[in-house]
Amino acid sequence: MKRKQFTEEQIIGILKEAEAGAVVTELCRRHGMSSATYYAWKAKYGGLEVSEAKRLRALEDENGKLKRLLADAMLDNARLKDLLSKKW
């Protein structure tokens, strides 16, 4: 089965449909997703607006970049320590 990629607007729209009173199982069947996906989205995006969700995504991307930079710096530091600790 092909994995669908939902945008923040679509996710929040689906969550708002459920808040308006739609049955979760019907909603999941109509949009082609599992109920576990719905509840994961509800935990992550519940109560957010579209602009807030976009900002959340941008912050997550920036956080990932910063973690990679930190890991690279720590790796370089460990390599230099290993190189300097060896006897010539």
Chimera marker file (.cmm) of the C-alpha trace (Angstrom):
<marker_set name="trace">
<marker id="1" x="0.000" y="0.000" z="0.000" r="1" g="1" b="0" radius="0.5"/>
<marker id="2" x="1.329" y="3.404" z="-0.950" r="1" g="1" b="0" radius="0.5"/>
<marker id="3" x="2.106" y="5.728" z="1.916" r="1" g="1" b="0" radius="0.5"/>
<marker id="4" x="0.318" y="9.057" z="1.729" r="1" g="1" b="0" radius="0.5"/>
<marker id="5" x="1.978" y="12.244" z="2.781" r="1" g="1" b="0" radius="0.5"/>
<marker id="6" x="-0.450" y="14.646" z="4.423" r="1" g="1" b="0" radius="0.5"/>
<marker id="7" x="0.286" y="18.338" z="4.788" r="1" g="1" b="0" radius="0.5"/>
<marker id="8" x="-0.232" y="20.232" z="8.018" r="1" g="1" b="0" radius="0.5"/>
<marker id="9" x="-3.351" y="21.851" z="6.552" r="1" g="1" b="0" radius="0.5"/>
<marker id="10" x="-4.851" y="18.468" z="5.719" r="1" g="1" b="0" radius="0.5"/>
<marker id="11" x="-3.985" y="17.017" z="9.121" r="1" g="1" b="0" radius="0.5"/>
<marker id="12" x="-5.526" y="19.910" z="10.998" r="1" g="1" b="0" radius="0.5"/>
<marker id="13" x="-8.569" y="19.811" z="8.717" r="1" g="1" b="0" radius="0.5"/>
<marker id="14" x="-9.089" y="16.129" z="9.522" r="1" g="1" b="0" radius="0.5"/>
<marker id="15" x="-8.708" y="16.805" z="13.254" r="1" g="1" b="0" radius="0.5"/>
<marker id="16" x="-11.227" y="19.649" z="13.058" r="1" g="1" b="0" radius="0.5"/>
<marker id="17" x="-13.696" y="17.348" z="11.289" r="1" g="1" b="0" radius="0.5"/>
<marker id="18" x="-13.408" y="14.927" z="14.200" r="1" g="1" b="0" radius="0.5"/>
<marker id="19" x="-13.885" y="17.753" z="16.703" r="1" g="1" b="0" radius="0.5"/>
<marker id="20" x="-17.020" y="18.781" z="14.828" r="1" g="1" b="0" radius="0.5"/>
<marker id="21" x="-18.511" y="15.382" z="15.567" r="1" g="1" b="0" radius="0.5"/>
<marker id="22" x="-17.448" y="13.055" z="12.767" r="1" g="1" b="0" radius="0.5"/>
<marker id="23" x="-16.904" y="9.410" z="13.717" r="1" g="1" b="0" radius="0.5"/>
<marker id="24" x="-13.180" y="8.630" z="13.833" r="1" g="1" b="0" radius="0.5"/>
<marker id="25" x="-13.460" y="5.265" z="12.063" r="1" g="1" b="0" radius="0.5"/>
<marker id="26" x="-15.437" y="6.799" z="9.183" r="1" g="1" b="0" radius="0.5"/>
<marker id="27" x="-12.995" y="9.680" z="8.993" r="1" g="1" b="0" radius="0.5"/>
<marker id="28" x="-10.023" y="7.328" z="8.839" r="1" g="1" b="0" radius="0.5"/>
<marker id="29" x="-11.647" y="5.198" z="6.152" r="1" g="1" b="0" radius="0.5"/>
<marker id="30" x="-12.550" y="8.227" z="4.040" r="1" g="1" b="0" radius="0.5"/>
<marker id="31" x="-9.021" y="9.678" z="4.166" r="1" g="1" b="0" radius="0.5"/>
<marker id="32" x="-7.244" y="6.333" z="3.881" r="1" g="1" b="0" radius="0.5"/>
<marker id="33" x="-5.372" y="6.268" z="7.165" r="1" g="1" b="0" radius="0.5"/>
<marker id="34" x="-5.345" y="4.145" z="10.304" r="1" g="1" b="0" radius="0.5"/>
<marker id="35" x="-6.908" y="5.105" z="13.583" r="1" g="1" b="0" radius="0.5"/>
<marker id="36" x="-3.444" y="4.908" z="15.190" r="1" g="1" b="0" radius="0.5"/>
<marker id="37" x="-2.301" y="7.624" z="12.775" r="1" g="1" b="0" radius="0.5"/>
<marker id="38" x="-5.286" y="9.747" z="13.753" r="1" g="1" b="0" radius="0.5"/>
<marker id="39" x="-4.500" y="9.479" z="17.461" r="1" g="1" b="0" radius="0.5"/>
<marker id="40" x="-0.804" y="10.180" z="16.861" r="1" g="1" b="0" radius="0.5"/>
<marker id="41" x="-1.779" y="13.319" z="14.951" r="1" g="1" b="0" radius="0.5"/>
<marker id="42" x="-4.200" y="14.277" z="17.693" r="1" g="1" b="0" radius="0.5"/>
<marker id="43" x="-1.413" y="14.003" z="20.263" r="1" g="1" b="0" radius="0.5"/>
<marker id="44" x="0.960" y="16.060" z="18.140" r="1" g="1" b="0" radius="0.5"/>
<marker id="45" x="-1.300" y="18.604" z="16.414" r="1" g="1" b="0" radius="0.5"/>
<marker id="46" x="-4.340" y="18.696" z="18.705" r="1" g="1" b="0" radius="0.5"/>
<marker id="47" x="-5.429" y="22.279" z="19.336" r="1" g="1" b="0" radius="0.5"/>
<marker id="48" x="-2.994" y="23.831" z="16.855" r="1" g="1" b="0" radius="0.5"/>
<marker id="49" x="-3.823" y="26.127" z="13.981" r="1" g="1" b="0" radius="0.5"/>
<marker id="50" x="-2.231" y="25.786" z="10.557" r="1" g="1" b="0" radius="0.5"/>
<marker id="51" x="0.303" y="28.584" z="11.116" r="1" g="1" b="0" radius="0.5"/>
<marker id="52" x="1.345" y="27.090" z="14.451" r="1" g="1" b="0" radius="0.5"/>
<marker id="53" x="1.787" y="23.657" z="12.845" r="1" g="1" b="0" radius="0.5"/>
<marker id="54" x="3.985" y="25.119" z="10.106" r="1" g="1" b="0" radius="0.5"/>
<marker id="55" x="6.089" y="26.849" z="12.743" r="1" g="1" b="0" radius="0.5"/>
<marker id="56" x="6.360" y="23.576" z="14.661" r="1" g="1" b="0" radius="0.5"/>
<marker id="57" x="7.614" y="21.811" z="11.525" r="1" g="1" b="0" radius="0.5"/>
<marker id="58" x="10.174" y="24.569" z="10.893" r="1" g="1" b="0" radius="0.5"/>
<marker id="59" x="11.430" y="24.329" z="14.475" r="1" g="1" b="0" radius="0.5"/>
<marker id="60" x="11.718" y="20.533" z="14.237" r="1" g="1" b="0" radius="0.5"/>
<marker id="61" x="13.747" y="20.851" z="11.025" r="1" g="1" b="0" radius="0.5"/>
<marker id="62" x="16.030" y="23.455" z="12.584" r="1" g="1" b="0" radius="0.5"/>
<marker id="63" x="16.458" y="21.302" z="15.681" r="1" g="1" b="0" radius="0.5"/>
<marker id="64" x="17.495" y="18.350" z="13.515" r="1" g="1" b="0" radius="0.5"/>
<marker id="65" x="20.100" y="20.442" z="11.709" r="1" g="1" b="0" radius="0.5"/>
<marker id="66" x="21.521" y="21.685" z="14.992" r="1" g="1" b="0" radius="0.5"/>
<marker id="67" x="21.714" y="18.137" z="16.381" r="1" g="1" b="0" radius="0.5"/>
<marker id="68" x="23.630" y="17.003" z="13.288" r="1" g="1" b="0" radius="0.5"/>
<marker id="69" x="26.043" y="19.938" z="13.619" r="1" g="1" b="0" radius="0.5"/>
<marker id="70" x="26.631" y="19.119" z="17.282" r="1" g="1" b="0" radius="0.5"/>
<marker id="71" x="27.212" y="15.441" z="16.495" r="1" g="1" b="0" radius="0.5"/>
<marker id="72" x="29.735" y="16.357" z="13.771" r="1" g="1" b="0" radius="0.5"/>
<marker id="73" x="31.575" y="18.706" z="16.124" r="1" g="1" b="0" radius="0.5"/>
<marker id="74" x="31.708" y="16.054" z="18.839" r="1" g="1" b="0" radius="0.5"/>
<marker id="75" x="33.012" y="13.495" z="16.333" r="1" g="1" b="0" radius="0.5"/>
<marker id="76" x="35.749" y="15.871" z="15.174" r="1" g="1" b="0" radius="0.5"/>
<marker id="77" x="36.673" y="16.566" z="18.799" r="1" g="1" b="0" radius="0.5"/>
<marker id="78" x="36.910" y="12.842" z="19.571" r="1" g="1" b="0" radius="0.5"/>
<marker id="79" x="39.090" y="12.262" z="16.491" r="1" g="1" b="0" radius="0.5"/>
<marker id="80" x="41.468" y="15.035" z="17.511" r="1" g="1" b="0" radius="0.5"/>
<marker id="81" x="41.744" y="13.641" z="21.036" r="1" g="1" b="0" radius="0.5"/>
<marker id="82" x="42.507" y="10.177" z="19.673" r="1" g="1" b="0" radius="0.5"/>
<marker id="83" x="45.090" y="11.582" z="17.296" r="1" g="1" b="0" radius="0.5"/>
<marker id="84" x="46.829" y="13.648" z="19.988" r="1" g="1" b="0" radius="0.5"/>
<marker id="85" x="46.767" y="10.874" z="22.572" r="1" g="1" b="0" radius="0.5"/>
<marker id="86" x="48.711" y="8.454" z="20.370" r="1" g="1" b="0" radius="0.5"/>
<marker id="87" x="52.468" y="8.428" z="20.768" r="1" g="1" b="0" radius="0.5"/>
<marker id="88" x="54.508" y="9.369" z="17.765" r="1" g="1" b="0" radius="0.5"/>
<link id1="1" id2="2" r="1" g="1" b="0" radius="0.2"/>
<link id1="2" id2="3" r="1" g="1" b="0" radius="0.2"/>
<link id1="3" id2="4" r="1" g="1" b="0" radius="0.2"/>
<link id1="4" id2="5" r="1" g="1" b="0" radius="0.2"/>
<link id1="5" id2="6" r="1" g="1" b="0" radius="0.2"/>
<link id1="6" id2="7" r="1" g="1" b="0" radius="0.2"/>
<link id1="7" id2="8" r="1" g="1" b="0" radius="0.2"/>
<link id1="8" id2="9" r="1" g="1" b="0" radius="0.2"/>
<link id1="9" id2="10" r="1" g="1" b="0" radius="0.2"/>
<link id1="10" id2="11" r="1" g="1" b="0" radius="0.2"/>
<link id1="11" id2="12" r="1" g="1" b="0" radius="0.2"/>
<link id1="12" id2="13" r="1" g="1" b="0" radius="0.2"/>
<link id1="13" id2="14" r="1" g="1" b="0" radius="0.2"/>
<link id1="14" id2="15" r="1" g="1" b="0" radius="0.2"/>
<link id1="15" id2="16" r="1" g="1" b="0" radius="0.2"/>
<link id1="16" id2="17" r="1" g="1" b="0" radius="0.2"/>
<link id1="17" id2="18" r="1" g="1" b="0" radius="0.2"/>
<link id1="18" id2="19" r="1" g="1" b="0" radius="0.2"/>
<link id1="19" id2="20" r="1" g="1" b="0" radius="0.2"/>
<link id1="20" id2="21" r="1" g="1" b="0" radius="0.2"/>
<link id1="21" id2="22" r="1" g="1" b="0" radius="0.2"/>
<link id1="22" id2="23" r="1" g="1" b="0" radius="0.2"/>
<link id1="23" id2="24" r="1" g="1" b="0" radius="0.2"/>
<link id1="24" id2="25" r="1" g="1" b="0" radius="0.2"/>
<link id1="25" id2="26" r="1" g="1" b="0" radius="0.2"/>
<link id1="26" id2="27" r="1" g="1" b="0" radius="0.2"/>
<link id1="27" id2="28" r="1" g="1" b="0" radius="0.2"/>
<link id1="28" id2="29" r="1" g="1" b="0" radius="0.2"/>
<link id1="29" id2="30" r="1" g="1" b="0" radius="0.2"/>
<link id1="30" id2="31" r="1" g="1" b="0" radius="0.2"/>
<link id1="31" id2="32" r="1" g="1" b="0" radius="0.2"/>
<link id1="32" id2="33" r="1" g="1" b="0" radius="0.2"/>
<link id1="33" id2="34" r="1" g="1" b="0" radius="0.2"/>
<link id1="34" id2="35" r="1" g="1" b="0" radius="0.2"/>
<link id1="35" id2="36" r="1" g="1" b="0" radius="0.2"/>
<link id1="36" id2="37" r="1" g="1" b="0" radius="0.2"/>
<link id1="37" id2="38" r="1" g="1" b="0" radius="0.2"/>
<link id1="38" id2="39" r="1" g="1" b="0" radius="0.2"/>
<link id1="39" id2="40" r="1" g="1" b="0" radius="0.2"/>
<link id1="40" id2="41" r="1" g="1" b="0" radius="0.2"/>
<link id1="41" id2="42" r="1" g="1" b="0" radius="0.2"/>
<link id1="42" id2="43" r="1" g="1" b="0" radius="0.2"/>
<link id1="43" id2="44" r="1" g="1" b="0" radius="0.2"/>
<link id1="44" id2="45" r="1" g="1" b="0" radius="0.2"/>
<link id1="45" id2="46" r="1" g="1" b="0" radius="0.2"/>
<link id1="46" id2="47" r="1" g="1" b="0" radius="0.2"/>
<link id1="47" id2="48" r="1" g="1" b="0" radius="0.2"/>
<link id1="48" id2="49" r="1" g="1" b="0" radius="0.2"/>
<link id1="49" id2="50" r="1" g="1" b="0" radius="0.2"/>
<link id1="50" id2="51" r="1" g="1" b="0" radius="0.2"/>
<link id1="51" id2="52" r="1" g="1" b="0" radius="0.2"/>
<link id1="52" id2="53" r="1" g="1" b="0" radius="0.2"/>
<link id1="53" id2="54" r="1" g="1" b="0" radius="0.2"/>
<link id1="54" id2="55" r="1" g="1" b="0" radius="0.2"/>
<link id1="55" id2="56" r="1" g="1" b="0" radius="0.2"/>
<link id1="56" id2="57" r="1" g="1" b="0" radius="0.2"/>
<link id1="57" id2="58" r="1" g="1" b="0" radius="0.2"/>
<link id1="58" id2="59" r="1" g="1" b="0" radius="0.2"/>
<link id1="59" id2="60" r="1" g="1" b="0" radius="0.2"/>
<link id1="60" id2="61" r="1" g="1" b="0" radius="0.2"/>
<link id1="61" id2="62" r="1" g="1" b="0" radius="0.2"/>
<link id1="62" id2="63" r="1" g="1" b="0" radius="0.2"/>
<link id1="63" id2="64" r="1" g="1" b="0" radius="0.2"/>
<link id1="64" id2="65" r="1" g="1" b="0" radius="0.2"/>
<link id1="65" id2="66" r="1" g="1" b="0" radius="0.2"/>
<link id1="66" id2="67" r="1" g="1" b="0" radius="0.2"/>
<link id1="67" id2="68" r="1" g="1" b="0" radius="0.2"/>
<link id1="68" id2="69" r="1" g="1" b="0" radius="0.2"/>
<link id1="69" id2="70" r="1" g="1" b="0" radius="0.2"/>
<link id1="70" id2="71" r="1" g="1" b="0" radius="0.2"/>
<link id1="71" id2="72" r="1" g="1" b="0" radius="0.2"/>
<link id1="72" id2="73" r="1" g="1" b="0" radius="0.2"/>
<link id1="73" id2="74" r="1" g="1" b="0" radius="0.2"/>
<link id1="74" id2="75" r="1" g="1" b="0" radius="0.2"/>
<link id1="75" id2="76" r="1" g="1" b="0" radius="0.2"/>
<link id1="76" id2="77" r="1" g="1" b="0" radius="0.2"/>
<link id1="77" id2="78" r="1" g="1" b="0" radius="0.2"/>
<link id1="78" id2="79" r="1" g="1" b="0" radius="0.2"/>
<link id1="79" id2="80" r="1" g="1" b="0" radius="0.2"/>
<link id1="80" id2="81" r="1" g="1" b="0" radius="0.2"/>
<link id1="81" id2="82" r="1" g="1" b="0" radius="0.2"/>
<link id1="82" id2="83" r="1" g="1" b="0" radius="0.2"/>
<link id1="83" id2="84" r="1" g="1" b="0" radius="0.2"/>
<link id1="84" id2="85" r="1" g="1" b="0" radius="0.2"/>
<link id1="85" id2="86" r="1" g="1" b="0" radius="0.2"/>
<link id1="86" id2="87" r="1" g="1" b="0" radius="0.2"/>
<link id1="87" id2="88" r="1" g="1" b="0" radius="0.2"/>
</marker_set>
